[in-house]
């Protein structure tokens, strides 16, 4: 798998619950049609392990078969619609692409 990982923080005027509800609801509906999307895992952050990790609300990992498939999705009209849906929201995010390797399965 090749993943797009997104770590995001809500806009300052939103509550954590509002942001998670929007992300898992309204925004998810716009994101599901991404071409080549194989899996999507979302974590609602409940607490930070340490002070330097504070300030984040959620983590999404969108999985594709390959880097080429992920980049094709990012070049698609569906991705453009998902980005437009976020609009000028004043939250912050970190977006990363990378190859997944399973390290442990218990």
Gaussian input, Z-matrix of N, CA and C with variables (Angstrom, degrees):
# hf/3-21g

backbone

0 1
 N
 C     1     B1
 C     2     B2     1     A1
 N     3     B3     2     A2     1     D1
 C     4     B4     3     A3     2     D2
 C     5     B5     4     A4     3     D3
 N     6     B6     5     A5     4     D4
 C     7     B7     6     A6     5     D5
 C     8     B8     7     A7     6     D6
 N     9     B9     8     A8     7     D7
 C    10    B10     9     A9     8     D8
 C    11    B11    10    A10     9     D9
 N    12    B12    11    A11    10    D10
 C    13    B13    12    A12    11    D11
 C    14    B14    13    A13    12    D12
 N    15    B15    14    A14    13    D13
 C    16    B16    15    A15    14    D14
 C    17    B17    16    A16    15    D15
 N    18    B18    17    A17    16    D16
 C    19    B19    18    A18    17    D17
 C    20    B20    19    A19    18    D18
 N    21    B21    20    A20    19    D19
 C    22    B22    21    A21    20    D20
 C    23    B23    22    A22    21    D21
 N    24    B24    23    A23    22    D22
 C    25    B25    24    A24    23    D23
 C    26    B26    25    A25    24    D24
 N    27    B27    26    A26    25    D25
 C    28    B28    27    A27    26    D26
 C    29    B29    28    A28    27    D27
 N    30    B30    29    A29    28    D28
 C    31    B31    30    A30    29    D29
 C    32    B32    31    A31    30    D30
 N    33    B33    32    A32    31    D31
 C    34    B34    33    A33    32    D32
 C    35    B35    34    A34    33    D33
 N    36    B36    35    A35    34    D34
 C    37    B37    36    A36    35    D35
 C    38    B38    37    A37    36    D36
 N    39    B39    38    A38    37    D37
 C    40    B40    39    A39    38    D38
 C    41    B41    40    A40    39    D39
 N    42    B42    41    A41    40    D40
 C    43    B43    42    A42    41    D41
 C    44    B44    43    A43    42    D42
 N    45    B45    44    A44    43    D43
 C    46    B46    45    A45    44    D44
 C    47    B47    46    A46    45    D45
 N    48    B48    47    A47    46    D46
 C    49    B49    48    A48    47    D47
 C    50    B50    49    A49    48    D48
 N    51    B51    50    A50    49    D49
 C    52    B52    51    A51    50    D50
 C    53    B53    52    A52    51    D51
 N    54    B54    53    A53    52    D52
 C    55    B55    54    A54    53    D53
 C    56    B56    55    A55    54    D54
 N    57    B57    56    A56    55    D55
 C    58    B58    57    A57    56    D56
 C    59    B59    58    A58    57    D57
 N    60    B60    59    A59    58    D58
 C    61    B61    60    A60    59    D59
 C    62    B62    61    A61    60    D60
 N    63    B63    62    A62    61    D61
 C    64    B64    63    A63    62    D62
 C    65    B65    64    A64    63    D63
 N    66    B66    65    A65    64    D64
 C    67    B67    66    A66    65    D65
 C    68    B68    67    A67    66    D66
 N    69    B69    68    A68    67    D67
 C    70    B70    69    A69    68    D68
 C    71    B71    70    A70    69    D69
 N    72    B72    71    A71    70    D70
 C    73    B73    72    A72    71    D71
 C    74    B74    73    A73    72    D72
 N    75    B75    74    A74    73    D73
 C    76    B76    75    A75    74    D74
 C    77    B77    76    A76    75    D75
 N    78    B78    77    A77    76    D76
 C    79    B79    78    A78    77    D77
 C    80    B80    79    A79    78    D78
 N    81    B81    80    A80    79    D79
 C    82    B82    81    A81    80    D80
 C    83    B83    82    A82    81    D81
 N    84    B84    83    A83    82    D82
 C    85    B85    84    A84    83    D83
 C    86    B86    85    A85    84    D84
 N    87    B87    86    A86    85    D85
 C    88    B88    87    A87    86    D86
 C    89    B89    88    A88    87    D87
 N    90    B90    89    A89    88    D88
 C    91    B91    90    A90    89    D89
 C    92    B92    91    A91    90    D90
 N    93    B93    92    A92    91    D91
 C    94    B94    93    A93    92    D92
 C    95    B95    94    A94    93    D93
 N    96    B96    95    A95    94    D94
 C    97    B97    96    A96    95    D95
 C    98    B98    97    A97    96    D96
 N    99    B99    98    A98    97    D97
 C   100   B100    99    A99    98    D98
 C   101   B101   100   A100    99    D99
 N   102   B102   101   A101   100   D100
 C   103   B103   102   A102   101   D101
 C   104   B104   103   A103   102   D102
 N   105   B105   104   A104   103   D103
 C   106   B106   105   A105   104   D104
 C   107   B107   106   A106   105   D105
 N   108   B108   107   A107   106   D106
 C   109   B109   108   A108   107   D107
 C   110   B110   109   A109   108   D108
 N   111   B111   110   A110   109   D109
 C   112   B112   111   A111   110   D110
 C   113   B113   112   A112   111   D111
 N   114   B114   113   A113   112   D112
 C   115   B115   114   A114   113   D113
 C   116   B116   115   A115   114   D114
 N   117   B117   116   A116   115   D115
 C   118   B118   117   A117   116   D116
 C   119   B119   118   A118   117   D117
 N   120   B120   119   A119   118   D118
 C   121   B121   120   A120   119   D119
 C   122   B122   121   A121   120   D120
 N   123   B123   122   A122   121   D121
 C   124   B124   123   A123   122   D122
 C   125   B125   124   A124   123   D123
 N   126   B126   125   A125   124   D124
 C   127   B127   126   A126   125   D125
 C   128   B128   127   A127   126   D126
 N   129   B129   128   A128   127   D127
 C   130   B130   129   A129   128   D128
 C   131   B131   130   A130   129   D129
 N   132   B132   131   A131   130   D130
 C   133   B133   132   A132   131   D131
 C   134   B134   133   A133   132   D132
 N   135   B135   134   A134   133   D133
 C   136   B136   135   A135   134   D134
 C   137   B137   136   A136   135   D135
 N   138   B138   137   A137   136   D136
 C   139   B139   138   A138   137   D137
 C   140   B140   139   A139   138   D138
 N   141   B141   140   A140   139   D139
 C   142   B142   141   A141   140   D140
 C   143   B143   142   A142   141   D141
 N   144   B144   143   A143   142   D142
 C   145   B145   144   A144   143   D143
 C   146   B146   145   A145   144   D144
 N   147   B147   146   A146   145   D145
 C   148   B148   147   A147   146   D146
 C   149   B149   148   A148   147   D147
 N   150   B150   149   A149   148   D148
 C   151   B151   150   A150   149   D149
 C   152   B152   151   A151   150   D150
 N   153   B153   152   A152   151   D151
 C   154   B154   153   A153   152   D152
 C   155   B155   154   A154   153   D153
 N   156   B156   155   A155   154   D154
 C   157   B157   156   A156   155   D155
 C   158   B158   157   A157   156   D156
 N   159   B159   158   A158   157   D157
 C   160   B160   159   A159   158   D158
 C   161   B161   160   A160   159   D159
 N   162   B162   161   A161   160   D160
 C   163   B163   162   A162   161   D161
 C   164   B164   163   A163   162   D162
 N   165   B165   164   A164   163   D163
 C   166   B166   165   A165   164   D164
 C   167   B167   166   A166   165   D165
 N   168   B168   167   A167   166   D166
 C   169   B169   168   A168   167   D167
 C   170   B170   169   A169   168   D168
 N   171   B171   170   A170   169   D169
 C   172   B172   171   A171   170   D170
 C   173   B173   172   A172   171   D171
 N   174   B174   173   A173   172   D172
 C   175   B175   174   A174   173   D173
 C   176   B176   175   A175   174   D174
 N   177   B177   176   A176   175   D175
 C   178   B178   177   A177   176   D176
 C   179   B179   178   A178   177   D177
 N   180   B180   179   A179   178   D178
 C   181   B181   180   A180   179   D179
 C   182   B182   181   A181   180   D180
 N   183   B183   182   A182   181   D181
 C   184   B184   183   A183   182   D182
 C   185   B185   184   A184   183   D183
 N   186   B186   185   A185   184   D184
 C   187   B187   186   A186   185   D185
 C   188   B188   187   A187   186   D186
 N   189   B189   188   A188   187   D187
 C   190   B190   189   A189   188   D188
 C   191   B191   190   A190   189   D189
 N   192   B192   191   A191   190   D190
 C   193   B193   192   A192   191   D191
 C   194   B194   193   A193   192   D192
 N   195   B195   194   A194   193   D193
 C   196   B196   195   A195   194   D194
 C   197   B197   196   A196   195   D195
 N   198   B198   197   A197   196   D196
 C   199   B199   198   A198   197   D197
 C   200   B200   199   A199   198   D198
 N   201   B201   200   A200   199   D199
 C   202   B202   201   A201   200   D200
 C   203   B203   202   A202   201   D201
 N   204   B204   203   A203   202   D202
 C   205   B205   204   A204   203   D203
 C   206   B206   205   A205   204   D204
 N   207   B207   206   A206   205   D205
 C   208   B208   207   A207   206   D206
 C   209   B209   208   A208   207   D207
 N   210   B210   209   A209   208   D208
 C   211   B211   210   A210   209   D209
 C   212   B212   211   A211   210   D210
 N   213   B213   212   A212   211   D211
 C   214   B214   213   A213   212   D212
 C   215   B215   214   A214   213   D213
 N   216   B216   215   A215   214   D214
 C   217   B217   216   A216   215   D215
 C   218   B218   217   A217   216   D216
 N   219   B219   218   A218   217   D217
 C   220   B220   219   A219   218   D218
 C   221   B221   220   A220   219   D219
 N   222   B222   221   A221   220   D220
 C   223   B223   222   A222   221   D221
 C   224   B224   223   A223   222   D222
 N   225   B225   224   A224   223   D223
 C   226   B226   225   A225   224   D224
 C   227   B227   226   A226   225   D225
 N   228   B228   227   A227   226   D226
 C   229   B229   228   A228   227   D227
 C   230   B230   229   A229   228   D228
 N   231   B231   230   A230   229   D229
 C   232   B232   231   A231   230   D230
 C   233   B233   232   A232   231   D231
 N   234   B234   233   A233   232   D232
 C   235   B235   234   A234   233   D233
 C   236   B236   235   A235   234   D234
 N   237   B237   236   A236   235   D235
 C   238   B238   237   A237   236   D236
 C   239   B239   238   A238   237   D237
 N   240   B240   239   A239   238   D238
 C   241   B241   240   A240   239   D239
 C   242   B242   241   A241   240   D240
 N   243   B243   242   A242   241   D241
 C   244   B244   243   A243   242   D242
 C   245   B245   244   A244   243   D243
 N   246   B246   245   A245   244   D244
 C   247   B247   246   A246   245   D245
 C   248   B248   247   A247   246   D246
 N   249   B249   248   A248   247   D247
 C   250   B250   249   A249   248   D248
 C   251   B251   250   A250   249   D249
 N   252   B252   251   A251   250   D250
 C   253   B253   252   A252   251   D251
 C   254   B254   253   A253   252   D252
 N   255   B255   254   A254   253   D253
 C   256   B256   255   A255   254   D254
 C   257   B257   256   A256   255   D255
 N   258   B258   257   A257   256   D256
 C   259   B259   258   A258   257   D257
 C   260   B260   259   A259   258   D258
 N   261   B261   260   A260   259   D259
 C   262   B262   261   A261   260   D260
 C   263   B263   262   A262   261   D261
 N   264   B264   263   A263   262   D262
 C   265   B265   264   A264   263   D263
 C   266   B266   265   A265   264   D264
 N   267   B267   266   A266   265   D265
 C   268   B268   267   A267   266   D266
 C   269   B269   268   A268   267   D267
 N   270   B270   269   A269   268   D268
 C   271   B271   270   A270   269   D269
 C   272   B272   271   A271   270   D270
 N   273   B273   272   A272   271   D271
 C   274   B274   273   A273   272   D272
 C   275   B275   274   A274   273   D273
 N   276   B276   275   A275   274   D274
 C   277   B277   276   A276   275   D275
 C   278   B278   277   A277   276   D276
 N   279   B279   278   A278   277   D277
 C   280   B280   279   A279   278   D278
 C   281   B281   280   A280   279   D279
 N   282   B282   281   A281   280   D280
 C   283   B283   282   A282   281   D281
 C   284   B284   283   A283   282   D282
 N   285   B285   284   A284   283   D283
 C   286   B286   285   A285   284   D284
 C   287   B287   286   A286   285   D285
 N   288   B288   287   A287   286   D286
 C   289   B289   288   A288   287   D287
 C   290   B290   289   A289   288   D288
 N   291   B291   290   A290   289   D289
 C   292   B292   291   A291   290   D290
 C   293   B293   292   A292   291   D291
 N   294   B294   293   A293   292   D292
 C   295   B295   294   A294   293   D293
 C   296   B296   295   A295   294   D294
 N   297   B297   296   A296   295   D295
 C   298   B298   297   A297   296   D296
 C   299   B299   298   A298   297   D297
 N   300   B300   299   A299   298   D298
 C   301   B301   300   A300   299   D299
 C   302   B302   301   A301   300   D300
 N   303   B303   302   A302   301   D301
 C   304   B304   303   A303   302   D302
 C   305   B305   304   A304   303   D303
 N   306   B306   305   A305   304   D304
 C   307   B307   306   A306   305   D305
 C   308   B308   307   A307   306   D306
 N   309   B309   308   A308   307   D307
 C   310   B310   309   A309   308   D308
 C   311   B311   310   A310   309   D309
 N   312   B312   311   A311   310   D310
 C   313   B313   312   A312   311   D311
 C   314   B314   313   A313   312   D312
 N   315   B315   314   A314   313   D313
 C   316   B316   315   A315   314   D314
 C   317   B317   316   A316   315   D315

   B1=1.4542
   B2=1.5268
   B3=1.3031
   B4=1.4583
   B5=1.5252
   B6=1.3262
   B7=1.4627
   B8=1.5256
   B9=1.3156
   B10=1.4533
   B11=1.5161
   B12=1.3222
   B13=1.4643
   B14=1.5222
   B15=1.3175
   B16=1.4603
   B17=1.5208
   B18=1.3060
   B19=1.4555
   B20=1.5232
   B21=1.3335
   B22=1.4612
   B23=1.5182
   B24=1.3259
   B25=1.4615
   B26=1.5254
   B27=1.2949
   B28=1.4651
   B29=1.5321
   B30=1.3311
   B31=1.4641
   B32=1.5245
   B33=1.3108
   B34=1.4662
   B35=1.5282
   B36=1.3298
   B37=1.4674
   B38=1.5313
   B39=1.3256
   B40=1.4686
   B41=1.5255
   B42=1.3332
   B43=1.4648
   B44=1.5333
   B45=1.3113
   B46=1.4633
   B47=1.5298
   B48=1.3217
   B49=1.4623
   B50=1.5168
   B51=1.3288
   B52=1.4653
   B53=1.5282
   B54=1.3208
   B55=1.4558
   B56=1.5262
   B57=1.3262
   B58=1.4665
   B59=1.5255
   B60=1.3213
   B61=1.4691
   B62=1.5303
   B63=1.3239
   B64=1.4621
   B65=1.5249
   B66=1.3373
   B67=1.4646
   B68=1.5291
   B69=1.3401
   B70=1.4616
   B71=1.5297
   B72=1.3090
   B73=1.4634
   B74=1.5122
   B75=1.3084
   B76=1.4570
   B77=1.5312
   B78=1.3234
   B79=1.4693
   B80=1.5277
   B81=1.3166
   B82=1.4676
   B83=1.5265
   B84=1.3154
   B85=1.4669
   B86=1.5192
   B87=1.3207
   B88=1.4632
   B89=1.5330
   B90=1.3156
   B91=1.4602
   B92=1.5264
   B93=1.3180
   B94=1.4670
   B95=1.5314
   B96=1.3341
   B97=1.4741
   B98=1.5327
   B99=1.3229
   B100=1.4668
   B101=1.5263
   B102=1.3190
   B103=1.4621
   B104=1.5278
   B105=1.3154
   B106=1.4602
   B107=1.5111
   B108=1.3292
   B109=1.4648
   B110=1.5279
   B111=1.3338
   B112=1.4643
   B113=1.5195
   B114=1.3324
   B115=1.4636
   B116=1.5277
   B117=1.3201
   B118=1.4680
   B119=1.5093
   B120=1.3153
   B121=1.4635
   B122=1.5324
   B123=1.3115
   B124=1.4630
   B125=1.5188
   B126=1.3033
   B127=1.4603
   B128=1.5165
   B129=1.3191
   B130=1.4575
   B131=1.5267
   B132=1.3073
   B133=1.4628
   B134=1.5319
   B135=1.3264
   B136=1.4646
   B137=1.5229
   B138=1.3335
   B139=1.4611
   B140=1.5190
   B141=1.3033
   B142=1.4622
   B143=1.5304
   B144=1.2949
   B145=1.4619
   B146=1.5238
   B147=1.3240
   B148=1.4617
   B149=1.5280
   B150=1.3353
   B151=1.4662
   B152=1.5338
   B153=1.3096
   B154=1.4752
   B155=1.5288
   B156=1.3334
   B157=1.4571
   B158=1.5275
   B159=1.3076
   B160=1.4658
   B161=1.5207
   B162=1.3176
   B163=1.4590
   B164=1.5193
   B165=1.3295
   B166=1.4631
   B167=1.5264
   B168=1.3317
   B169=1.4595
   B170=1.5197
   B171=1.3217
   B172=1.4536
   B173=1.5075
   B174=1.3298
   B175=1.4596
   B176=1.5217
   B177=1.3173
   B178=1.4588
   B179=1.5149
   B180=1.3183
   B181=1.4615
   B182=1.5243
   B183=1.3303
   B184=1.4540
   B185=1.5222
   B186=1.3306
   B187=1.4605
   B188=1.5239
   B189=1.3307
   B190=1.4608
   B191=1.5230
   B192=1.3312
   B193=1.4630
   B194=1.5218
   B195=1.3268
   B196=1.4640
   B197=1.5229
   B198=1.3230
   B199=1.4572
   B200=1.5248
   B201=1.3234
   B202=1.4688
   B203=1.5311
   B204=1.3267
   B205=1.4631
   B206=1.5269
   B207=1.3274
   B208=1.4698
   B209=1.5224
   B210=1.3150
   B211=1.4713
   B212=1.5273
   B213=1.3288
   B214=1.4657
   B215=1.5311
   B216=1.3265
   B217=1.4657
   B218=1.5259
   B219=1.3270
   B220=1.4710
   B221=1.5274
   B222=1.3215
   B223=1.4670
   B224=1.5302
   B225=1.3278
   B226=1.4607
   B227=1.5314
   B228=1.3230
   B229=1.4627
   B230=1.5208
   B231=1.3464
   B232=1.4638
   B233=1.5246
   B234=1.3430
   B235=1.4655
   B236=1.5281
   B237=1.3217
   B238=1.4669
   B239=1.5257
   B240=1.3362
   B241=1.4689
   B242=1.5304
   B243=1.3231
   B244=1.4794
   B245=1.5291
   B246=1.3193
   B247=1.4706
   B248=1.5294
   B249=1.3232
   B250=1.4670
   B251=1.5273
   B252=1.3260
   B253=1.4560
   B254=1.5270
   B255=1.3217
   B256=1.4720
   B257=1.5223
   B258=1.3311
   B259=1.4585
   B260=1.5112
   B261=1.3106
   B262=1.4657
   B263=1.5274
   B264=1.3229
   B265=1.4600
   B266=1.5309
   B267=1.3022
   B268=1.4668
   B269=1.5205
   B270=1.3077
   B271=1.4579
   B272=1.5188
   B273=1.3240
   B274=1.4639
   B275=1.5173
   B276=1.3333
   B277=1.4547
   B278=1.5120
   B279=1.3094
   B280=1.4603
   B281=1.5215
   B282=1.3278
   B283=1.4653
   B284=1.5209
   B285=1.3415
   B286=1.4643
   B287=1.5182
   B288=1.3234
   B289=1.4592
   B290=1.5198
   B291=1.3327
   B292=1.4492
   B293=1.5133
   B294=1.3195
   B295=1.4460
   B296=1.5247
   B297=1.3145
   B298=1.4594
   B299=1.5325
   B300=1.3063
   B301=1.4508
   B302=1.5178
   B303=1.3208
   B304=1.4539
   B305=1.5211
   B306=1.3264
   B307=1.4609
   B308=1.5220
   B309=1.3332
   B310=1.4655
   B311=1.5211
   B312=1.3008
   B313=1.4519
   B314=1.5237
   B315=1.3330
   B316=1.4550
   B317=1.4918
   A1=109.77
   A2=114.04
   A3=121.81
   A4=105.94
   A5=116.48
   A6=120.67
   A7=113.82
   A8=113.25
   A9=123.08
   A10=105.26
   A11=117.57
   A12=122.72
   A13=108.66
   A14=115.95
   A15=122.33
   A16=109.62
   A17=116.01
   A18=122.79
   A19=105.80
   A20=117.14
   A21=119.12
   A22=112.41
   A23=114.21
   A24=123.37
   A25=108.04
   A26=115.27
   A27=121.75
   A28=111.58
   A29=115.25
   A30=118.86
   A31=108.99
   A32=118.08
   A33=120.67
   A34=114.61
   A35=117.44
   A36=119.16
   A37=113.18
   A38=118.23
   A39=122.06
   A40=110.25
   A41=115.50
   A42=119.67
   A43=107.95
   A44=115.10
   A45=120.45
   A46=109.75
   A47=116.73
   A48=121.36
   A49=111.53
   A50=118.03
   A51=121.01
   A52=110.63
   A53=116.69
   A54=121.33
   A55=111.04
   A56=117.04
   A57=120.37
   A58=110.23
   A59=117.66
   A60=120.84
   A61=110.76
   A62=117.48
   A63=121.62
   A64=110.68
   A65=116.62
   A66=122.07
   A67=111.21
   A68=116.52
   A69=121.25
   A70=112.48
   A71=117.14
   A72=121.36
   A73=112.17
   A74=114.86
   A75=122.19
   A76=112.55
   A77=117.57
   A78=119.81
   A79=111.74
   A80=117.12
   A81=120.19
   A82=110.74
   A83=117.06
   A84=120.42
   A85=111.51
   A86=117.42
   A87=121.59
   A88=110.68
   A89=117.45
   A90=122.76
   A91=113.34
   A92=118.31
   A93=121.59
   A94=113.97
   A95=119.42
   A96=119.04
   A97=116.12
   A98=119.01
   A99=119.53
   A100=110.27
   A101=117.84
   A102=119.35
   A103=110.97
   A104=115.36
   A105=120.70
   A106=115.24
   A107=119.03
   A108=121.48
   A109=109.29
   A110=116.26
   A111=121.39
   A112=112.40
   A113=116.70
   A114=120.90
   A115=108.31
   A116=114.32
   A117=119.87
   A118=106.99
   A119=114.79
   A120=121.05
   A121=108.45
   A122=115.40
   A123=119.95
   A124=109.57
   A125=115.69
   A126=122.58
   A127=109.08
   A128=116.92
   A129=121.55
   A130=106.28
   A131=117.06
   A132=121.01
   A133=108.56
   A134=116.33
   A135=120.60
   A136=112.11
   A137=117.09
   A138=120.56
   A139=109.18
   A140=115.00
   A141=121.70
   A142=108.73
   A143=115.35
   A144=120.64
   A145=111.19
   A146=115.84
   A147=121.28
   A148=108.72
   A149=118.72
   A150=121.19
   A151=114.24
   A152=118.83
   A153=118.95
   A154=112.36
   A155=117.72
   A156=122.03
   A157=112.93
   A158=118.04
   A159=121.71
   A160=111.64
   A161=114.72
   A162=120.73
   A163=115.15
   A164=118.26
   A165=121.65
   A166=109.24
   A167=116.06
   A168=121.07
   A169=113.67
   A170=118.08
   A171=118.66
   A172=113.35
   A173=114.01
   A174=122.45
   A175=108.25
   A176=116.67
   A177=122.03
   A178=108.95
   A179=115.99
   A180=121.96
   A181=106.38
   A182=115.64
   A183=122.95
   A184=107.19
   A185=117.37
   A186=121.95
   A187=111.90
   A188=113.66
   A189=123.32
   A190=108.26
   A191=116.96
   A192=120.70
   A193=113.01
   A194=117.20
   A195=120.76
   A196=109.96
   A197=115.42
   A198=119.86
   A199=110.16
   A200=116.91
   A201=120.59
   A202=110.55
   A203=116.78
   A204=120.09
   A205=111.11
   A206=117.32
   A207=120.91
   A208=110.53
   A209=116.62
   A210=119.87
   A211=111.59
   A212=117.11
   A213=120.00
   A214=110.03
   A215=117.25
   A216=120.90
   A217=110.52
   A218=116.37
   A219=120.37
   A220=112.67
   A221=117.33
   A222=122.05
   A223=111.80
   A224=117.61
   A225=121.70
   A226=113.20
   A227=114.66
   A228=121.12
   A229=110.94
   A230=116.39
   A231=120.58
   A232=111.11
   A233=117.23
   A234=120.57
   A235=109.81
   A236=116.56
   A237=120.24
   A238=110.18
   A239=117.42
   A240=120.24
   A241=111.33
   A242=117.05
   A243=120.21
   A244=110.42
   A245=116.46
   A246=120.65
   A247=110.18
   A248=116.62
   A249=120.19
   A250=110.85
   A251=116.96
   A252=120.78
   A253=111.44
   A254=116.57
   A255=120.55
   A256=109.31
   A257=116.46
   A258=121.61
   A259=112.44
   A260=116.23
   A261=121.06
   A262=111.24
   A263=115.32
   A264=120.88
   A265=108.79
   A266=116.90
   A267=120.25
   A268=114.37
   A269=117.50
   A270=119.67
   A271=109.19
   A272=116.12
   A273=119.49
   A274=108.90
   A275=115.88
   A276=119.15
   A277=110.72
   A278=113.58
   A279=123.22
   A280=104.76
   A281=117.63
   A282=122.01
   A283=108.14
   A284=115.95
   A285=121.88
   A286=110.15
   A287=116.54
   A288=122.85
   A289=108.89
   A290=116.99
   A291=117.91
   A292=113.73
   A293=114.20
   A294=123.71
   A295=110.01
   A296=116.68
   A297=121.16
   A298=110.67
   A299=114.74
   A300=121.07
   A301=108.21
   A302=116.06
   A303=120.03
   A304=108.31
   A305=115.89
   A306=121.23
   A307=112.46
   A308=116.15
   A309=119.45
   A310=107.79
   A311=116.90
   A312=122.00
   A313=106.26
   A314=116.21
   A315=121.01
   A316=114.09
   D1=152.10
   D2=174.27
   D3=-124.41
   D4=130.39
   D5=-169.86
   D6=-116.99
   D7=148.09
   D8=164.77
   D9=-107.70
   D10=116.29
   D11=179.14
   D12=-107.03
   D13=129.71
   D14=-179.23
   D15=-125.69
   D16=119.15
   D17=174.93
   D18=-105.95
   D19=125.42
   D20=-172.82
   D21=-134.78
   D22=152.13
   D23=174.54
   D24=-121.48
   D25=144.13
   D26=-175.82
   D27=-68.50
   D28=160.71
   D29=170.25
   D30=-63.25
   D31=149.84
   D32=-174.36
   D33=-59.32
   D34=-26.38
   D35=-177.71
   D36=-88.57
   D37=-1.77
   D38=179.87
   D39=-100.04
   D40=152.67
   D41=170.46
   D42=-85.17
   D43=164.15
   D44=176.43
   D45=-57.68
   D46=-44.76
   D47=-177.56
   D48=-63.77
   D49=-41.80
   D50=177.28
   D51=-59.91
   D52=-44.06
   D53=-177.38
   D54=-65.49
   D55=-45.36
   D56=-179.93
   D57=-65.07
   D58=-42.43
   D59=177.66
   D60=-60.54
   D61=-43.04
   D62=177.99
   D63=-63.63
   D64=-46.38
   D65=-176.52
   D66=-63.57
   D67=-45.79
   D68=-176.92
   D69=-82.13
   D70=-12.21
   D71=-177.78
   D72=-110.83
   D73=-94.04
   D74=-174.96
   D75=-55.63
   D76=-47.21
   D77=-178.27
   D78=-71.53
   D79=-34.77
   D80=177.87
   D81=-60.86
   D82=-40.98
   D83=-179.66
   D84=-59.56
   D85=-33.79
   D86=178.84
   D87=-77.55
   D88=-26.16
   D89=-174.81
   D90=-88.87
   D91=-31.71
   D92=-177.15
   D93=-50.58
   D94=-37.50
   D95=-177.08
   D96=-72.75
   D97=2.60
   D98=-179.52
   D99=-51.99
   D100=129.08
   D101=179.69
   D102=-65.02
   D103=135.60
   D104=176.86
   D105=80.66
   D106=0.87
   D107=179.83
   D108=-67.09
   D109=119.95
   D110=-177.02
   D111=-98.99
   D112=-34.35
   D113=-179.09
   D114=-156.29
   D115=155.44
   D116=176.12
   D117=-145.04
   D118=119.31
   D119=176.10
   D120=-113.36
   D121=137.91
   D122=-179.48
   D123=-130.26
   D124=133.84
   D125=176.52
   D126=-117.23
   D127=123.95
   D128=171.15
   D129=-86.00
   D130=116.92
   D131=-177.46
   D132=-68.77
   D133=126.02
   D134=178.63
   D135=-100.18
   D136=-26.20
   D137=176.96
   D138=-165.42
   D139=159.76
   D140=176.23
   D141=-96.14
   D142=144.83
   D143=-179.99
   D144=-71.26
   D145=-31.45
   D146=-176.67
   D147=-149.69
   D148=161.36
   D149=-176.78
   D150=-55.69
   D151=-37.77
   D152=-176.55
   D153=-71.36
   D154=-9.28
   D155=178.95
   D156=-101.02
   D157=4.57
   D158=-177.39
   D159=-75.35
   D160=157.54
   D161=172.38
   D162=103.41
   D163=5.86
   D164=-179.32
   D165=-110.26
   D166=145.25
   D167=-177.86
   D168=-107.35
   D169=-30.42
   D170=-176.64
   D171=-161.07
   D172=161.56
   D173=178.95
   D174=-133.44
   D175=126.98
   D176=174.14
   D177=-115.38
   D178=139.32
   D179=173.21
   D180=-124.87
   D181=111.81
   D182=178.68
   D183=-101.52
   D184=126.39
   D185=-172.79
   D186=-112.07
   D187=140.60
   D188=-179.85
   D189=-131.90
   D190=163.85
   D191=-178.82
   D192=-66.67
   D193=-29.94
   D194=-173.88
   D195=-157.39
   D196=169.33
   D197=175.04
   D198=-61.74
   D199=-40.01
   D200=179.79
   D201=-61.12
   D202=-41.29
   D203=178.71
   D204=-65.97
   D205=-40.10
   D206=178.07
   D207=-64.33
   D208=-45.05
   D209=-179.43
   D210=-67.20
   D211=-33.70
   D212=175.09
   D213=-64.51
   D214=-41.06
   D215=177.45
   D216=-62.44
   D217=-41.56
   D218=-179.61
   D219=-68.86
   D220=-19.95
   D221=178.11
   D222=-94.64
   D223=0.89
   D224=-172.84
   D225=-85.34
   D226=161.85
   D227=173.31
   D228=-62.57
   D229=-34.07
   D230=179.60
   D231=-63.21
   D232=-40.59
   D233=176.74
   D234=-65.46
   D235=-42.50
   D236=178.50
   D237=-58.55
   D238=-39.32
   D239=177.46
   D240=-66.70
   D241=-39.91
   D242=178.86
   D243=-64.19
   D244=-42.27
   D245=178.21
   D246=-65.39
   D247=-42.54
   D248=178.58
   D249=-62.92
   D250=-33.27
   D251=179.28
   D252=-64.85
   D253=-33.77
   D254=175.74
   D255=-68.12
   D256=-36.00
   D257=176.33
   D258=61.50
   D259=-138.97
   D260=-178.15
   D261=-100.23
   D262=32.94
   D263=177.12
   D264=-53.99
   D265=138.04
   D266=-173.46
   D267=-95.70
   D268=21.41
   D269=173.08
   D270=-75.38
   D271=-175.41
   D272=177.21
   D273=-126.92
   D274=159.76
   D275=179.36
   D276=-151.89
   D277=158.68
   D278=169.55
   D279=-122.51
   D280=128.89
   D281=-179.81
   D282=-122.77
   D283=127.86
   D284=-176.38
   D285=-134.72
   D286=146.53
   D287=175.91
   D288=-116.74
   D289=141.89
   D290=177.98
   D291=-174.60
   D292=161.77
   D293=179.52
   D294=-80.77
   D295=132.02
   D296=-178.63
   D297=-90.61
   D298=139.58
   D299=171.55
   D300=-132.85
   D301=124.47
   D302=178.03
   D303=-73.19
   D304=125.34
   D305=-175.79
   D306=-103.09
   D307=-24.28
   D308=179.94
   D309=-160.88
   D310=138.97
   D311=174.37
   D312=-136.32
   D313=108.79
   D314=-175.48
   D315=-90.68

